[in-house]
């Protein structure tokens, strides 16, 4: 199970087409690196948004996902499906 945690952001800006996510049972940067290039999809009631895992984030197994278009705020804390 993969969950969206937050937008990728800086101190004063946030990038709405990139998100930080956690992957279940992954707790190190090395094991998160194995998921780079995997495709993901987040489904809503009428549509879905596709993305790709691009890099690890931090040392505790989080990853950065780049989506084709911006994510709405309702995507936070939702489950993402690995395709």
N, CA, C and O of each residue as an XYZ file, in Angstrom:
332
protein
N       0.847     -1.183      0.000
C       0.000      0.000      0.000
C       0.888      1.241      0.000
O       1.806      1.359      0.812
N       0.615      2.136     -0.892
C       1.358      3.382     -1.017
C       0.409      4.531     -0.710
O      -0.705      4.569     -1.231
N       0.840      5.469      0.131
C      -0.003      6.598      0.504
C       0.673      7.911      0.178
O       1.880      8.063      0.367
N      -0.110      8.862     -0.314
C       0.373     10.218     -0.563
C       0.437     10.935      0.786
O      -0.542     10.951      1.532
N       1.589     11.526      1.094
C       1.744     12.231      2.364
C       1.607     13.737      2.208
O       0.936     14.394      3.005
N       2.249     14.283      1.174
C       2.287     15.734      1.025
C       2.737     16.077     -0.387
O       3.256     15.232     -1.117
N       2.526     17.340     -0.755
C       3.144     17.840     -1.977
C       4.645     17.967     -1.733
O       5.088     18.093     -0.592
N       5.419     17.933     -2.812
C       6.834     18.268     -2.697
C       6.891     19.783     -2.591
O       6.338     20.489     -3.434
N       7.554     20.283     -1.562
C       7.470     21.715     -1.314
C       8.759     22.277     -0.746
O       9.627     21.563     -0.244
N       8.836     23.581     -0.850
C       9.923     24.324     -0.254
C       9.366     25.196      0.858
O       8.252     24.981      1.335
N      10.131     26.153      1.253
C       9.700     27.003      2.356
C       8.504     27.862      1.982
O       7.596     28.053      2.792
N       8.497     28.381      0.757
C       7.421     29.292      0.352
C       6.628     28.802     -0.855
O       5.659     29.452     -1.248
N       7.006     27.691     -1.444
C       6.317     27.204     -2.635
C       5.993     25.729     -2.477
O       6.605     25.026     -1.673
N       5.023     25.271     -3.256
C       4.771     23.838     -3.335
C       4.563     23.463     -4.790
O       3.996     24.230     -5.568
N       5.027     22.281     -5.144
C       4.929     21.777     -6.503
C       3.768     20.799     -6.538
O       3.870     19.700     -5.993
N       2.659     21.184     -7.174
C       1.438     20.396     -7.075
C       1.420     19.181     -7.996
O       0.544     18.328     -7.851
N       2.363     19.071     -8.943
C       2.394     17.864     -9.761
C       3.413     16.851     -9.241
O       3.654     15.833     -9.890
N       4.010     17.115     -8.081
C       4.921     16.169     -7.452
C       4.474     15.939     -6.015
O       4.058     16.873     -5.331
N       4.560     14.699     -5.564
C       4.102     14.360     -4.223
C       5.114     13.453     -3.550
O       5.860     12.727     -4.207
N       5.125     13.511     -2.217
C       5.933     12.624     -1.403
C       5.010     11.513     -0.915
O       3.917     11.778     -0.415
N       5.457     10.271     -1.062
C       4.624      9.132     -0.684
C       5.434      8.139      0.127
O       6.660      8.082      0.032
N       4.722      7.358      0.924
C       5.363      6.288      1.675
C       4.880      4.950      1.130
O       3.707      4.790      0.793
N       5.791      4.000      1.047
C       5.474      2.660      0.580
C       5.524      1.739      1.796
O       6.470      1.782      2.582
N       4.508      0.919      1.939
C       4.407      0.043      3.096
C       5.576     -0.936      3.153
O       5.961     -1.501      2.130
N       6.138     -1.140      4.329
C       7.236     -2.067      4.617
C       8.563     -1.650      3.992
O       9.479     -2.469      3.902
N       8.688     -0.413      3.565
C       9.952      0.115      3.055
C      10.451      1.132      4.070
O       9.740      2.082      4.397
N      11.686      0.938      4.580
C      12.167      1.821      5.639
C      13.595      2.303      5.442
O      14.217      2.791      6.385
N      14.127      2.173      4.221
C      15.472      2.682      3.969
C      15.547      3.282      2.569
O      14.736      2.972      1.697
N      16.523      4.132      2.382
C      16.711      4.800      1.091
C      17.063      3.794     -0.006
O      16.620      3.939     -1.146
N      17.854      2.784      0.330
C      18.278      1.795     -0.661
C      17.095      0.969     -1.164
O      16.982      0.719     -2.363
N      16.222      0.551     -0.267
C      15.074     -0.247     -0.702
C      14.046      0.606     -1.440
O      13.326      0.092     -2.296
N      13.965      1.893     -1.126
C      13.071      2.789     -1.866
C      13.601      3.038     -3.278
O      12.821      3.285     -4.198
N      14.913      2.974     -3.451
C      15.519      3.178     -4.761
C      15.143      2.116     -5.775
O      15.236      2.353     -6.979
N      14.721      0.950     -5.311
C      14.324     -0.130     -6.219
C      13.010      0.173     -6.933
O      12.696     -0.456     -7.943
N      12.247      1.124     -6.422
C      10.951      1.467     -7.007
C      11.039      2.577     -8.049
O      10.021      2.929     -8.645
N      12.218      3.137     -8.285
C      12.372      4.226     -9.248
C      11.992      3.723    -10.638
O      12.440      2.662    -11.073
N      11.156      4.504    -11.330
C      10.702      4.147    -12.659
C       9.379      3.413    -12.689
O       8.804      3.235    -13.762
N       8.878      2.979    -11.535
C       7.591      2.284    -11.486
C       6.464      3.277    -11.727
O       6.527      4.420    -11.274
N       5.449      2.842    -12.430
C       4.304      3.695    -12.727
C       3.259      3.543    -11.640
O       3.061      2.451    -11.107
N       2.589      4.641    -11.309
C       1.546      4.649    -10.288
C       0.300      5.317    -10.847
O       0.352      6.012    -11.862
N      -0.818      5.097    -10.170
C      -2.081      5.693    -10.593
C      -2.922      5.949     -9.352
O      -3.047      5.085     -8.484
N      -3.498      7.144     -9.277
C      -4.419      7.466     -8.198
C      -5.797      7.645     -8.827
O      -5.963      8.429     -9.762
N      -6.777      6.919     -8.313
C      -8.103      6.895     -8.920
C      -9.069      7.748     -8.106
O      -9.097      7.692     -6.876
N      -9.850      8.530     -8.818
C     -10.939      9.301     -8.233
C     -12.238      8.729     -8.773
O     -12.214      7.722     -9.480
N     -13.362      9.337     -8.462
C     -14.647      8.756     -8.860
C     -14.811      8.681    -10.378
O     -15.295      7.669    -10.884
N     -14.422      9.720    -11.119
C     -14.620      9.724    -12.567
C     -13.334      9.691    -13.374
O     -13.368      9.427    -14.576
N     -12.219      9.951    -12.748
C     -10.973     10.038    -13.501
C      -9.827      9.457    -12.682
O      -9.997      9.067    -11.527
N      -8.668      9.410    -13.306
C      -7.467      8.968    -12.609
C      -6.293      9.798    -13.102
O      -6.319     10.339    -14.207
N      -5.265      9.891    -12.271
C      -4.060     10.632    -12.608
C      -2.898      9.660    -12.537
O      -2.736      8.953    -11.543
N      -2.086      9.620    -13.590
C      -0.961      8.693    -13.659
C       0.337      9.417    -13.369
O       0.477     10.608    -13.649
N       1.283      8.687    -12.805
C       2.569      9.269    -12.473
C       3.665      8.219    -12.458
O       3.426      7.039    -12.716
N       4.884      8.680    -12.146
C       6.070      7.828    -12.118
C       6.860      8.159    -10.858
O       6.980      9.325    -10.483
N       7.399      7.131    -10.206
C       8.292      7.340     -9.065
C       9.643      7.767     -9.617
O      10.238      7.057    -10.427
N      10.135      8.938     -9.176
C      11.353      9.486     -9.779
C      12.583      9.401     -8.887
O      13.695      9.300     -9.405
N      12.426      9.437     -7.557
C      13.607      9.377     -6.694
C      13.207      9.119     -5.252
O      12.053      9.335     -4.880
N      14.150      8.658     -4.434
C      13.862      8.534     -3.003
C      13.863      9.905     -2.339
O      14.452     10.856     -2.853
N      13.203      9.992     -1.204
C      13.124     11.257     -0.467
C      13.502     10.979      0.980
O      12.756     10.317      1.702
N      14.635     11.473      1.399
C      15.079     11.252      2.767
C      15.671      9.869      2.947
O      15.922      9.156      1.975
N      15.892      9.494      4.205
C      16.550      8.229      4.511
C      15.612      7.178      5.078
O      16.072      6.098      5.450
N      14.318      7.450      5.160
C      13.387      6.522      5.791
C      12.423      5.862      4.824
O      11.361      5.394      5.237
N      12.772      5.814      3.544
C      11.993      5.045      2.602
C      10.867      5.774      1.899
O      10.028      5.128      1.272
N      10.816      7.073      1.978
C       9.804      7.832      1.235
C      10.283      8.014     -0.205
O      11.480      7.931     -0.481
N       9.342      8.263     -1.122
C       9.678      8.466     -2.530
C       8.974      9.711     -3.060
O       7.975     10.160     -2.498
N       9.507     10.259     -4.146
C       8.894     11.383     -4.838
C       8.232     10.844     -6.093
O       8.857     10.138     -6.884
N       6.956     11.184     -6.270
C       6.203     10.768     -7.454
C       5.893     12.008     -8.273
O       5.389     13.000     -7.745
N       6.199     11.952     -9.580
C       5.867     13.050    -10.486
C       4.648     12.635    -11.294
O       4.664     11.608    -11.971
N       3.581     13.446    -11.220
C       2.343     13.161    -11.921
C       2.261     13.975    -13.193
O       2.958     14.978    -13.343
N       1.400     13.540    -14.118
C       1.250     14.239    -15.397
C       0.595     15.590    -15.229
O       0.942     16.537    -15.935
N      -0.346     15.698    -14.306
C      -0.975     16.992    -14.029
C      -1.047     17.174    -12.524
O      -0.733     16.255    -11.769
N      -1.459     18.350    -12.086
C      -1.465     18.653    -10.672
C      -2.463     17.824     -9.883
O      -3.530     17.468    -10.383
N      -2.104     17.523     -8.652
C      -2.985     16.768     -7.769
C      -3.910     17.711     -7.014
O      -3.478     18.783     -6.590
N      -5.168     17.339     -6.838
C      -6.041     18.146     -5.986
C      -5.721     17.890     -4.519
O      -5.037     16.921     -4.189
N      -6.201     18.737     -3.661
C      -5.957     18.583     -2.234
C      -6.573     17.326     -1.655
O      -6.105     16.824     -0.633
N      -7.622     16.803     -2.291
C      -8.266     15.586     -1.808
C      -7.366     14.361     -1.960
O      -7.670     13.302     -1.410
N      -6.278     14.490     -2.688
C      -5.383     13.356     -2.895
C      -4.511     13.073     -1.676
O      -3.939     11.988     -1.575
N      -4.397     14.012     -0.760
C      -3.563     13.803      0.410
C      -4.134     12.672      1.264
O      -5.338     12.604      1.508
N      -3.251     11.794      1.708
C      -3.584     10.657      2.558
C      -4.432      9.609      1.844
O      -5.102      8.809      2.496
N      -4.409      9.605      0.505
C      -5.127      8.591     -0.259
C      -4.157      7.517     -0.746
O      -2.945      7.722     -0.792
N      -4.713      6.394     -1.098
C      -3.927      5.274     -1.542
C      -3.625      5.393     -3.035
O      -4.476      5.805     -3.823
N      -2.408      5.029     -3.405
C      -1.963      5.043     -4.790
C      -1.703      3.613     -5.217
O      -1.142      2.832     -4.448
N      -2.101      3.253     -6.431
C      -1.941      1.895     -6.928
C      -0.705      1.822     -7.808
O      -0.544      2.628     -8.724
N       0.174      0.855     -7.535
C       1.332      0.600     -8.398
C       0.835     -0.158     -9.622
O       0.149     -1.172     -9.495
N       1.182      0.335    -10.804
C       0.704     -0.286    -12.048
C       1.762     -1.211    -12.599
O       1.556     -1.832    -13.642
